[in-house]
């Protein structure tokens, strides 16, 4: 249970003076009690329901700064910030790159995104900022497991207790950790309580609905942490508005061999079996014939139209099923399992993680090699039990579909096998980052098993365009054969 903590001091609010206008926080928005005839900044809108001006709480620092230009005298009652609790920091000295990130954020006025690879100490950067500025802080993480990790790190590094908002708990304290989903639900109530918001894995924030939590907060200080700021939907451009610009950036290539383990990427080309290839080709012909017929009727027919029609049109639904079957053939190619067997033999005795693109393939790997598999259907208790056993070295090999892309660290693991992935460059960099936490002088090796002449190859080429992949030693097919894998 939570223990008593200090609350924000509520000084008596005097009535607004002549010519001054009350500014209050109202469920995620700012309400400016000024007449409709008043000159106001363009981001305020008149609300007939309350006969006052409104805007998102996010605009609070800007409105305070611009009020004088509009001859607005504000009686600002919006902030109700918690006092920071007493801290007892026990943080190690920051490395030069971490200190540079902190200073860059401070020079930017306390608003901005720090981009650094997994394992290079982004958490320590945030904790150092909290310790130095001693302000009430809300930390937003994408997963419940990460939420509890943050709570433990705050206790260890700052000597203070952090509340948990989410997972059935409602502890709104001066230092609080929550998830993106819970922040979206509760920010309308707590958006005026924190001076600093830290967004961990900040690339999640621009997602539909989730970004609203940033608009509902008037926190003047904002810090985003991510190794992969880009998004396939292009919404990463919103980060500059919601948090601030990228103030410090370091990629995996720059940290390789210094703060991260050295690494090599081996691409292993494989082919479908004759039976798999025959089915793959037949499915491709069926899809091409349907699309060609549709485009004779409508030259603008696109893939989005097929997905829309598949909800009601039986023929479109069948073609969409053909497309899904093509993906399954590449995800679950029989040759992938043979290559995995060779890789595990080569690295016998070493811990290894096998990343798959589908739950079914993770289960195929699990059944073939009698190893645990974590999928989207694994419950929290099972996931924690498997990961704890893996961390203790009791489990040598683990198969996983997506669930280990974020929120998991295992410095001892230096071998990874990628059997597929559908989420592009960000997923690829996240998976690589799982292997790169430094542990002595051991180098990491990532194997990409890629079905040639299939969607697998196009995705692998996209991954290869990332700096993390381009800068790493990548073994050719002949060099891979010299490893006695094939």
N, C-alpha and C positions, 0 to 999 in steps of 0.2 A: 504494500500500500504506500501511497505517497506520504511524504512528511510535510509539515507546515513550511511554507516559503514566504518570502516577502512579497507584498503586493504593491501595485503602482500607487503612489501617494496621490490622493485626490484633493487638491487644494480647492477651497470654495471658489466657485466661478462667479465673479461680479457681473452684474448686468452689463450688456453692451453699452458703451459710451455713445455720446452723440456722434453720429456719422460713422460709427464702426459697425461691422457686420459679423455676426457669428458664423464660424465655420466649424461644422460638426461632422463626425464620422457616422454614417448611417448605413449599416449593413452592406459594407463593401464599397460604398460611394461617399463622396463628400457633398454635403448640403451647405450651400452658401445662402444665408438669409439676407439677401439684398433685393431691392425692388426690381421689377422687370425692366424698368427704364435704365438701370445701371449699365455702364460699359463694363463688359467682362471679357476675358480671354475666349477665343473661339472654341475651345474644347469643353466649355460649359454649355449646358442646354437647360432651358426653362422647363420646370416640372409643375404643371397646373395642379397636380394632386396636393402638393404641399406649398404651393406659391413660393417657390425658391428655386435657385439654380443648382444643378447637379453635374457632377463629373465623376469618373472613376477615382478611387482612393489613390491609385497609382500616381495621379497628377499632383499630389500634395506638395512635394518639394518645389515643383515648377510654379504652382499657383502662389506659394509664399514669395517666391523670387520675383514674380511678375506683377504682384498685386499693386505695387507702388506706381507702375507704369499706367495702370488703369484707374489710379486714384481710389483704390479700395483699401480701406482701413480694416484689417482683419482682427477679430477676436477669436484666436485659433484655439478651439476646444477639441479638435480632432484627435491629437495624439493622447494616448493613455498608456505610455510605455512603462513596462515593468522596470524596476531597478535591477541592475545586474546583481546576482548573488555574490557572496564572498568567494573568490577563486583562490586556489592554492596550486598554481601551475607547476608541473614537473616535466616540462617539454624539453627534449634534447635541442641543442643548438641547430638552427636550420642550416641546411646546405646552401651554398651560394645561389643555386638555381631557385631554391624555395624562397630565399630572402628576396631575390630579384622579383619573384612573382608577387610577394606581399607588397613590396614597394611600388610596383607598377600599379597594383590595385589602389593603393593609397593615393598615388599621383593622379589617378583617374577620378578622384573624389569619392572613393569607396563604392564604386559601381562598375562591375565588369566581370568578364569570364576568363578563367584561367584554364588553358588547354594543355594538359600534360598526360603522358601515357599512364596506363595502369601500373601501379607499383613504384611510382616516383614521388609519392608523398603528398598527394593533394589534400588528404585529410589533415596532415600536420600543418599545412598552409592555413586551412580554415581555423584550426584550433589556435594557432599563433595569433591570428587576427582577433579572435574572441578574447584571448588573454591580454592582448595589447590594448584593445579599445574598450573592453569591459562594458559591453552593452547587452541588453536583452536580445536573445537570438533564437530564431526558429530555423531548424534544419529540416529540409525536405528531401526525402530519399525515395527511390522508386519501388523498393521492396521492403516487406516487413523485416526480413533478416538484416538488411542494411540499416534499418531503423534501430534495431537493438544493438548492432555493431557500433553505431554512433553513440548510443547511450553509454556503452561500456567505455569507449574511448574518451568521452567527456569526463567520466568518473576517474579514469586512470590519469589523464593528462592535465585536467583542470581542477581536480579535487572537488567537484561539485556534482550534484545530482541533476539529471535532466528528466523532464516529464515525457510521457509517451502519449501522443494523440493519435489513436488508431488501434486496430487489432482489439477492439472492445474496451480500450482504456481511454479515459479523458482527463489527462493531467496537463492542464494549461499552466505551465510554470515559466519563470523568467528564462530558463533554458529549456527548450522543448524540441523533440524530434517527432516528425510525422511523415506520412507518405504523400505522394502527389495526389492520390485519390482523396485522402482525408483532408489535405489542404484545400482542395477544391470544395469540399463539403463545408468546412468550418471557417474559411478565411473571412467570410462576411461577418462573423462574430469576433474574430481575434485579429483582424487585419490592422488594428491600431495599437497592438500591444508590444510589437517588436521593432527595435531600431534596425536590426540586421536580419536578413534572410539569406541562408546558404542553400543553394540548389545543387544537390549532389546528382551526378549524371544529368547535367542540365539540358542535354539534348531531348529529354522527355518533356520539358516544360512547354514548348510550342505546340504540343499536340492539341487536337480539338478538345475543348472544354477545360483541359488542365491549365492552359495559359490564363484562364480567368482568375485563378488564385493570385497571380502576380498583379493583376489589375485591381483586385479587391484589397490589396495591402498598401499602406502608405509608408512602409519601411524606407527610410532614405538611403540605407546602406544595403547593397545587394551583391552577392558573390555567387558566381556560377562555376562549377567544377565539372570538367568532362575530358575524356580522352578523344571523343569523337563528336564534335559539334555539328557536323553536317547531317542532314536528313534527306531521304529520297524525295519527300514531298516538297522540298524547298522552303519549308516553314522555319528552318534554322535562322533565316534572316530576321525573325521576330525576336531572337535572343538579345540583339542590340537594344531594342526598345524595352523589353521586359526586365532585363537585368543590367545591361550595359555592353559596351564593345568588348571584343577580345583584347585583354590588356597584356597577356603573356601567353606565349605559345611555344611548345617544345614537342616534337614528334618522336616516335619510337626510334627512328634512325639516329637522331641526335643523342638520345640517351643510351643507345646500344653500346654495351661493353663498359659503360660508366656507372650510371645508376641502375641500369637494367642489365640482365644477362645478355651475353652475345648469343646470336641465333642464326640458324640456316633454314631456308625453306626448300623442301624437295617436292617438286611436282611429279606425280606418278601418273602417266597416261595409261588408261585402260580402254577396252572396247566392250560393247555389249556382246553377249553370246549370239550365235546365229539365230536362235529362236527369239531372243529378245529383240534383235535388230529387225527381224521380219515383222514382228508385231509393231515395233516403233515406226517402221516405214509405212505400214498399213494405216496406222492412226494418223500419221502426218498427211497421207493422201486424202483421208476422209476430211480432215480439218481444212486443207487447202481447197478441196472441191466445194465445201460449204461456203467458205469466205469468198471464193471466186464468183459463185452464184449470187451471193448477196451483193457483191460490188457491181455486178451487171445491173442490178436493180437500183442500187444507191452507191455511187462511186466513193462516198465519204464514209462508208461502213467501216467501223474500227473495232478494236478488241473490246472497248468499253461497251459497245452496243451488244456484242455477244454475251458478255456477263449479265447485262440487263435483260436481254431476251431469254436467257437460260432459266429465269425464274418462272416463266409461263409457257414458253414455246418448247414442245417436246423435242423437236429436231435440234434447236439450239442447246437444249439441256444435254442431249446425247453428244454433241460436238464438244461441249465443255467437259463432259466426262472423259472424252478421248484425250483432251489436253491434260487432264489430271492423271490419266493413266500413263501418258508419256513421262510426266514428272516422276511417277512411281517407278517406272522402269529404270530411270537414271538413278534415282535415290537408292533403290534396292537391288542394283545390279549384282549378280552373283559374283562377278570378278572382284568387286570391292571387298567382299568377305575374304577372298583368297589373299588379296594384298594385305589386309589387316593381319591375317595369320602370319605372313612373312615379316611384317614390321614388328609384331609382338615377339616373334622368335629372335629377331635382330636385337631387340632391347629387353631381352629376358631379364627379370629381376628389377627393372626400372619401373617407376610409376608412370602411367600413361593415361591420357584422356582422349576418348574418341568422340568427336563432335559429328552429329548427324543432322540431316535436314528434316527428318520426319520421326514421329514417335515409333512408327512401324520399323524403321531401319534400326533405331536404338534397341528395340526389342529383338530384332533379328540378330544383332551383334551380341546381345545379352545371352540369347539362347545358344548361339554357335560357340561362344567362348566361356560360357558359364560365369559371367561377370554381372555385377549390378548395373541397372540402367535407370536413369532419372529422366522422366518425361514431364510433359505439361500436366499429366494426370497424377503424378506423385504427390502425396500429401506432405504437409510440413514435417510431420514426425518422421516419416520415412526418409525424406530428403536430409534432414538434420542427422539422422542416425547413420546414413550412408556416408555423408561428408565427414562426420566425426571419425568414422572408422578409416576413411581414406586418409585423413590428416594424420592419424596415428600409424599409418603404414600397414594396417591390417588388410586393406584392399589395395591391390596393385594396379588394376585396370578398371576404368569406369567409362561407361557409354552415356552420352547425354544429348538430348535434343533441346537446344536453345536455353534451357534453364540455368546453365552455368555461364552464359555470356556476361552477366553482371553479378556483382555482389558475392563473389567467392574468390578466396585467395588460397593458394597452395604452393609456397615457394619451392618445395622439394620436387614438384612436377616439372620435368624439362622435355617431355615428349608428348606431342599432340598429333592427332590424325584427323583431318577434315574430310568427311565423306560426303559433304554437301551442305549447302546453306542458301537461303533465299532472300536474305535481308541486306545483301550488298556489302559495300566496303566497310561500313560501321561494324557490322557483325564480324567481319573478318579481322579487323583490327582488335576488337574486343577479345576474340578467341586467342589471337596471338599474344595479347597482353596477359592472358591467364598463365602463360608459360614463362614470363619474363621477369618475375620478381627474382632479384639476385639472391643466390644461395651458394656462397663460395665462388669458385671460378668455373662452375659447370655451365656449359653452353646449352642452349635449347635447340630442339629440332622440331619443325612443323612439317608434316607430310600432307600434301593436298592430293587426294585421289580423284582424278578427273576423267569422266567418260568423254571420249573424243566424239566429235560430230554430234553433239547434243547440247541442250541448254546448260548443262554442267560447264562446258567449255567457255560459253559466253560469260557466265558468272565468274569463272576463274580469271578470265581476261580483265573483267572489271576490278576484281580484287587486286590484280597485278598492277593496276594503274596507281594504287595508293603508294605514298612515299615509303611507308613501312615495308612494303613488299619490294619496291624497286631498289631500295638501298641494301637489302640483305643478299648474302650469297645464295644463289639459286642454282641447284644442281641440274644439269641437263639430263636427258634420258640416258645417254651413254654413261655419264658419271653415276647416275642412280644404279645402272646395271652393274657397275664396278663394286657396288656395295653388296653384291650377291643377293639382291632382293628379287631379281627377275631371271 
